[in-house]
Each structure stands twice: as structure tokens, then as C-alpha cells.
């Protein structure tokens, strides 16, 4: 698969929806993760990311304007030991619980399907960063309807062992804007991972559509030690 420039992938799509990027820094020292959310409705745009333990959660920026918390209020990032779980919905908790029970990441998500938001049937996208004993690998998962058919769920799991420095994979919910929104197709896109945490954060935030972007989380985890740095950007607070 051809490696693409992440900046171009973001700038060329006005509405990728929610997106996860996972990879390895150019110097090879860090596991890299990013998660962003976008919104078209006032309810979706009325959100911010806030720290929650070692992870984050979404919350209403203006609680008086919250219309429906289902599907938009959840914990996108949770940490379990050396594992970091990132998802676009409450399946974060499903994966976290499954891993505690000894299930694999894919097995943990077998009980879930795409979101019940007809006619879009938004895919559930998830990622797991696994760091242990100075080694690093990651997994990605997408649960999507079969061509918009709510009776059929397609399940795809992707594993990346010993990821190469300076590259990663990008998985997002929608191919583009539309009504209904067209679900992501194919494998996670192979993309470049460049710069340190602040440069990488700026690259993503500045290339997301200005009207639709809402919040961004970025984390760099030192592979040898497990120490990490985090950046959170909220449009409603900028």
C-alpha cells in the first residue's frame, strides 16, 4: 500500500467524521496515537475533550444546549496496564472489560456492531496500542454495515507488529461528506508520522476542515519507559 501524506488526507476531505491515527515517531522512540472528532449538527459540535484519569472523555461544552447525549458522550481513550484503547464510542469500555477478562481485542468487540444512527449506520472504529518490555505493536478494528444494510455487520481486524519509524495507519468513519454519510472502505490508510508531539498535533488540527472540526487528542508514549505526553485541542476553547 502506498504511503500517503496525512496532511493531504485530512485537507482533501471536508468530513472524514471521527478518525484514529496510530503509528511510530520518525525517530522510532515513541508510539504515536491521535483521535479527532468532527460535527455537522449543533449537538455534535457542542463538545470538548477533557482528561479522565489516564484517558479522556467527551463532555458538553454548554450543558444547556445538549440535546441528546447518546453516541456523543463517551470515553474515547482508556488505559489498562501497558494497553491504550482508543475508539469512537462507548465500545472503549467494552474492549477495556474484555481485555480484563483475557479476551483478545477483536474478541472483546464481537458483542458490538455499528452505531444505530440510521441512515448513516456510522462504523465503530477502534485501536489498541500494546507496549511491553520495550516492544510495540498495534491493532485496529472497524465494525460497519454491509452497504448500509442494518441487518448485516462486517467486521475487520488489522494487526501491525514492529511498526516502522515514521509511519502509521489512519482509520476514519466516513469516506466523505454526504447524505447519508458514506462509510469508510478498505484497509486503514498507510500514512506518514512526522515531527514531535507539538508539530504532529498542529499538522492534524490545521488540516481538519475549519467548519467541522471539534476536538483533537494526541499522545506520544515512550516505548522503552511507557512515559507519555498528551495534547488536547478543543475548538470551543480556542
VOPAGU-2260 file (C-alpha; in pm, 1 decimal, decimal comma):
REM VOPAGU-2260
SITE   aa  ch    i         X         Y         Z
SITE  UNK   A    0       0,0       0,0       0,0
SITE  UNK   A    1     131,6     341,5     -95,0
SITE  UNK   A    2     219,6     567,9     196,1
SITE  UNK   A    3      24,8     892,5     190,1
SITE  UNK   A    4      80,9    1230,1     347,9
SITE  UNK   A    5    -152,0    1261,7     645,0
SITE  UNK   A    6    -186,7    1635,1     589,7
SITE  UNK   A    7    -318,3    1578,1     237,7
SITE  UNK   A    8    -556,7    1303,1     350,3
SITE  UNK   A    9    -710,3    1540,5     603,9
SITE  UNK   A   10    -711,6    1855,6     394,1
SITE  UNK   A   11    -868,1    1673,1      99,2
SITE  UNK   A   12   -1173,8    1553,1     291,9
SITE  UNK   A   13   -1419,3    1803,9     438,3
SITE  UNK   A   14   -1583,5    1538,5     655,4
SITE  UNK   A   15   -1389,6    1223,7     749,7
SITE  UNK   A   16   -1603,3    1224,3    1067,2
SITE  UNK   A   17   -1416,4    1070,3    1356,9
SITE  UNK   A   18   -1063,3     946,7    1298,1
SITE  UNK   A   19    -787,4     744,7    1462,7
SITE  UNK   A   20    -420,0     762,4    1367,4
SITE  UNK   A   21    -172,0     517,2    1521,1
SITE  UNK   A   22     194,3     472,1    1436,0
SITE  UNK   A   23     554,5     530,2    1537,0
SITE  UNK   A   24     750,3     853,8    1551,6
SITE  UNK   A   25    1018,5     929,7    1296,8
SITE  UNK   A   26    1297,7     873,7    1548,4
SITE  UNK   A   27    1144,7     539,5    1647,9
SITE  UNK   A   28    1125,5     629,7    2019,0
SITE  UNK   A   29     752,9     685,9    2054,5
SITE  UNK   A   30     426,6     508,8    1995,3
SITE  UNK   A   31     200,2     775,7    1845,7
SITE  UNK   A   32    -177,2     799,3    1872,6
SITE  UNK   A   33    -431,1    1061,4    1770,2
SITE  UNK   A   34    -808,9    1078,3    1781,2
SITE  UNK   A   35   -1027,4    1356,6    1645,0
SITE  UNK   A   36   -1398,9    1426,5    1627,1
SITE  UNK   A   37   -1594,8    1642,8    1386,3
SITE  UNK   A   38   -1956,9    1751,8    1378,0
SITE  UNK   A   39   -2221,8    1887,1    1143,6
SITE  UNK   A   40   -2505,2    1942,3    1392,2
SITE  UNK   A   41   -2509,6    2183,4    1682,7
SITE  UNK   A   42   -2537,2    1889,3    1921,3
SITE  UNK   A   43   -2224,0    1723,4    1779,6
SITE  UNK   A   44   -2028,5    2047,6    1778,1
SITE  UNK   A   45   -2118,9    2126,1    2139,0
SITE  UNK   A   46   -1839,5    1908,6    2279,1
SITE  UNK   A   47   -1492,0    1917,7    2427,3
SITE  UNK   A   48   -1234,3    1656,9    2528,4
SITE  UNK   A   49   -1139,0    1658,2    2897,2
SITE  UNK   A   50    -884,0    1444,7    3087,0
SITE  UNK   A   51   -1024,3    1142,5    3270,4
SITE  UNK   A   52    -758,3     953,2    3464,2
SITE  UNK   A   53    -500,6     836,9    3209,7
SITE  UNK   A   54    -756,8     871,6    2931,7
SITE  UNK   A   55   -1009,6    1129,0    2815,4
SITE  UNK   A   56   -1385,4    1167,5    2785,1
SITE  UNK   A   57   -1618,0    1391,2    2590,5
SITE  UNK   A   58   -1847,8    1635,4    2762,7
SITE  UNK   A   59   -2086,7    1910,8    2659,1
SITE  UNK   A   60   -1922,4    2249,7    2620,5
SITE  UNK   A   61   -2254,3    2417,1    2704,7
SITE  UNK   A   62   -2473,0    2170,4    2900,3
SITE  UNK   A   63   -2782,1    2385,0    2840,2
SITE  UNK   A   64   -2753,9    2316,6    2466,8
SITE  UNK   A   65   -2712,1    1938,6    2492,5
SITE  UNK   A   66   -2995,8    1771,6    2300,2
SITE  UNK   A   67   -2911,6    1401,5    2300,1
SITE  UNK   A   68   -2605,8    1255,6    2481,2
SITE  UNK   A   69   -2631,0     911,1    2319,8
SITE  UNK   A   70   -2347,6     831,4    2078,7
SITE  UNK   A   71   -2163,1    1158,3    2150,2
SITE  UNK   A   72   -2077,2    1138,0    2521,7
SITE  UNK   A   73   -1827,2     859,3    2594,6
SITE  UNK   A   74   -1466,7     784,8    2690,5
SITE  UNK   A   75   -1262,6     772,1    2366,5
SITE  UNK   A   76    -938,1     676,6    2543,7
SITE  UNK   A   77    -876,7     438,9    2834,9
SITE  UNK   A   78    -556,0     280,1    2962,5
SITE  UNK   A   79    -522,8     -72,6    3100,4
SITE  UNK   A   80    -169,7    -151,5    3212,2
SITE  UNK   A   81      51,4    -129,1    2903,9
SITE  UNK   A   82    -250,7    -110,9    2671,7
SITE  UNK   A   83    -403,7     210,7    2541,6
SITE  UNK   A   84    -751,9     175,6    2390,9
SITE  UNK   A   85    -888,8     438,0    2151,8
SITE  UNK   A   86   -1235,8     424,1    1996,0
SITE  UNK   A   87   -1509,0     646,1    1857,2
SITE  UNK   A   88   -1776,4     536,0    2104,4
SITE  UNK   A   89   -1864,9     352,9    2421,5
SITE  UNK   A   90   -1705,5      36,5    2282,9
SITE  UNK   A   91   -1393,3     169,6    2459,9
SITE  UNK   A   92   -1548,6      29,2    2777,4
SITE  UNK   A   93   -1638,6    -298,5    2602,1
SITE  UNK   A   94   -1278,4    -350,6    2489,6
SITE  UNK   A   95   -1140,5    -248,7    2830,7
SITE  UNK   A   96   -1363,0    -503,3    3005,9
SITE  UNK   A   97   -1286,4    -775,7    2752,6
SITE  UNK   A   98    -911,3    -735,3    2791,4
SITE  UNK   A   99    -950,6    -763,3    3167,8
SITE  UNK   A  100   -1133,1   -1093,5    3111,1
SITE  UNK   A  101    -847,2   -1229,5    2899,7
SITE  UNK   A  102   -1010,0   -1182,2    2561,4
SITE  UNK   A  103    -823,0   -1051,7    2258,9
SITE  UNK   A  104    -903,9    -706,0    2127,1
SITE  UNK   A  105   -1105,6    -848,9    1838,0
SITE  UNK   A  106   -1290,9   -1091,8    2061,8
SITE  UNK   A  107   -1378,9    -811,7    2300,7
SITE  UNK   A  108   -1559,2    -624,8    2023,7
SITE  UNK   A  109   -1758,4    -923,3    1892,4
SITE  UNK   A  110   -2057,7    -815,9    2101,8
SITE  UNK   A  111   -2076,3    -476,9    1927,9
SITE  UNK   A  112   -2189,6    -358,2    1584,7
SITE  UNK   A  113   -2205,1     -24,6    1401,2
SITE  UNK   A  114   -2392,2     266,9    1556,3
SITE  UNK   A  115   -2774,7     265,8    1536,2
SITE  UNK   A  116   -2792,2     609,5    1373,0
SITE  UNK   A  117   -2995,1     534,3    1058,7
SITE  UNK   A  118   -2949,6     607,5     774,0
SITE  UNK   A  119   -2575,2     656,7     831,3
SITE  UNK   A  120   -2506,8     347,1    1045,7
SITE  UNK   A  121   -2176,4     503,5    1145,7
SITE  UNK   A  122   -1892,1     249,7    1170,0
SITE  UNK   A  123   -1738,1     182,2    1507,7
SITE  UNK   A  124   -1362,6     228,0    1475,3
SITE  UNK   A  125   -1118,2     117,3    1743,4
SITE  UNK   A  126    -745,2      81,7    1807,0
SITE  UNK   A  127    -522,9     -81,9    2065,9
SITE  UNK   A  128    -162,5      20,9    2137,2
SITE  UNK   A  129      27,4    -256,0    2315,0
SITE  UNK   A  130     364,6    -169,2    2469,8
SITE  UNK   A  131     556,1    -419,5    2680,3
SITE  UNK   A  132     922,0    -496,5    2750,9
SITE  UNK   A  133    1040,0    -229,5    2510,8
SITE  UNK   A  134     833,2    -371,9    2224,2
SITE  UNK   A  135     539,9    -210,5    2046,8
SITE  UNK   A  136     256,5    -329,2    1826,0
SITE  UNK   A  137     -90,4    -202,9    1748,9
SITE  UNK   A  138    -424,0    -328,5    1625,5
SITE  UNK   A  139    -716,9    -159,2    1453,5
SITE  UNK   A  140   -1077,8    -269,4    1413,2
SITE  UNK   A  141   -1381,0    -148,2    1219,7
SITE  UNK   A  142   -1741,7    -265,7    1251,4
SITE  UNK   A  143   -1960,4    -144,8     964,1
SITE  UNK   A  144   -2287,8    -216,5     794,4
SITE  UNK   A  145   -2283,3    -400,6     461,5
SITE  UNK   A  146   -2356,0    -121,7     213,7
SITE  UNK   A  147   -2595,0      42,8     458,8
SITE  UNK   A  148   -2787,6    -276,6     532,9
SITE  UNK   A  149   -2860,7    -271,2     909,5
SITE  UNK   A  150   -2916,7    -648,2     917,0
SITE  UNK   A  151   -2553,8    -725,0     824,2
SITE  UNK   A  152   -2239,1    -627,6    1016,1
SITE  UNK   A  153   -1895,7    -656,9     859,2
SITE  UNK   A  154   -1602,1    -700,0    1099,7
SITE  UNK   A  155   -1242,6    -623,3    1005,9
SITE  UNK   A  156    -932,9    -661,8    1225,2
SITE  UNK   A  157    -586,1    -536,6    1135,9
SITE  UNK   A  158    -260,9    -607,0    1323,4
SITE  UNK   A  159      69,9    -424,3    1290,9
SITE  UNK   A  160     373,7    -585,8    1454,3
SITE  UNK   A  161     702,2    -397,4    1493,4
SITE  UNK   A  162     573,1     -82,3    1317,7
SITE  UNK   A  163     831,4     111,0    1122,8
SITE  UNK   A  164     954,1     451,4    1231,3
SITE  UNK   A  165     789,9     748,9    1063,6
SITE  UNK   A  166     470,1     580,2     954,5
SITE  UNK   A  167     132,8     467,8    1082,0
SITE  UNK   A  168    -225,4     396,8     981,7
SITE  UNK   A  169    -533,0     617,4     959,4
SITE  UNK   A  170    -886,7     487,5    1005,3
SITE  UNK   A  171   -1191,5     713,6     990,6
SITE  UNK   A  172   -1567,6     675,3     985,4
SITE  UNK   A  173   -1671,9     834,8     654,1
SITE  UNK   A  174   -1523,5     844,9     307,6
SITE  UNK   A  175   -1654,9    1198,9     260,5
SITE  UNK   A  176   -1948,0    1426,2     337,2
SITE  UNK   A  177   -2290,6    1321,9     211,8
SITE  UNK   A  178   -2648,2    1228,7     296,5
SITE  UNK   A  179   -2637,8     957,7     407,2
SITE  UNK   A  180   -2272,1     964,7     503,2
SITE  UNK   A  181   -2072,7     700,2     310,4
SITE  UNK   A  182   -1889,7     459,3     543,6
SITE  UNK   A  183   -1514,0     409,7     531,4
SITE  UNK   A  184   -1397,4     147,9     281,6
SITE  UNK   A  185   -1084,6     -65,1     259,3
SITE  UNK   A  186    -783,9    -106,6     487,9
SITE  UNK   A  187    -661,1     165,6     722,7
SITE  UNK   A  188    -461,0     412,4     516,4
SITE  UNK   A  189     -83,2     397,4     547,0
SITE  UNK   A  190      33,5     749,2     636,5
SITE  UNK   A  191     347,6     935,2     737,9
SITE  UNK   A  192     413,6    1027,6    1102,2
SITE  UNK   A  193     630,4    1338,0    1122,0
SITE  UNK   A  194     772,1    1570,5    1385,7
SITE  UNK   A  195     739,0    1580,0    1761,1
SITE  UNK   A  196     414,2    1590,6    1951,8
SITE  UNK   A  197     350,3    1961,4    1904,2
SITE  UNK   A  198     428,8    1955,9    1532,4
SITE  UNK   A  199     212,0    1646,8    1483,6
SITE  UNK   A  200     -75,6    1799,9    1678,7
SITE  UNK   A  201     -58,4    2116,5    1471,0
SITE  UNK   A  202     -40,9    1919,2    1145,2
SITE  UNK   A  203    -364,3    1736,2    1221,6
SITE  UNK   A  204    -555,6    2029,9    1366,3
SITE  UNK   A  205    -463,9    2275,4    1092,5
SITE  UNK   A  206    -562,0    2034,3     814,9
SITE  UNK   A  207    -902,8    1936,0     953,4
SITE  UNK   A  208   -1192,5    2126,5     798,6
SITE  UNK   A  209   -1233,0    2451,9     989,7
SITE  UNK   A  210   -1613,6    2443,0     996,7
SITE  UNK   A  211   -1648,5    2080,7    1104,4
SITE  UNK   A  212   -1357,9    2006,7    1340,5
SITE  UNK   A  213   -1443,7    1985,6    1710,5
SITE  UNK   A  214   -1168,5    1825,8    1923,1
SITE  UNK   A  215    -831,8    1650,7    1895,3
SITE  UNK   A  216    -632,7    1421,8    2127,3
SITE  UNK   A  217    -266,6    1333,0    2061,2
SITE  UNK   A  218     -37,6    1115,0    2270,8
SITE  UNK   A  219     329,8    1019,2    2234,7
SITE  UNK   A  220     430,3     719,6    2450,3
SITE  UNK   A  221     799,4     644,2    2500,1
SITE  UNK   A  222     833,5     279,7    2401,5
SITE  UNK   A  223    1119,9     197,5    2638,7
SITE  UNK   A  224     969,4     352,1    2953,6
SITE  UNK   A  225     594,9     391,1    2895,2
SITE  UNK   A  226     609,1     759,3    2989,5
SITE  UNK   A  227     380,6     974,9    2778,1
SITE  UNK   A  228     288,7    1327,4    2681,7
SITE  UNK   A  229     -61,1    1432,5    2577,8
SITE  UNK   A  230    -208,5    1723,7    2388,6
SITE  UNK   A  231    -578,2    1813,4    2377,0
SITE  UNK   A  232    -719,3    2079,3    2142,4
SITE  UNK   A  233   -1082,2    2192,6    2160,9
SITE  UNK   A  234   -1229,2    2433,7    1910,5
SITE  UNK   A  235   -1478,6    2551,0    2171,3
SITE  UNK   A  236   -1192,7    2662,3    2395,0
SITE  UNK   A  237    -957,5    2805,6    2136,0
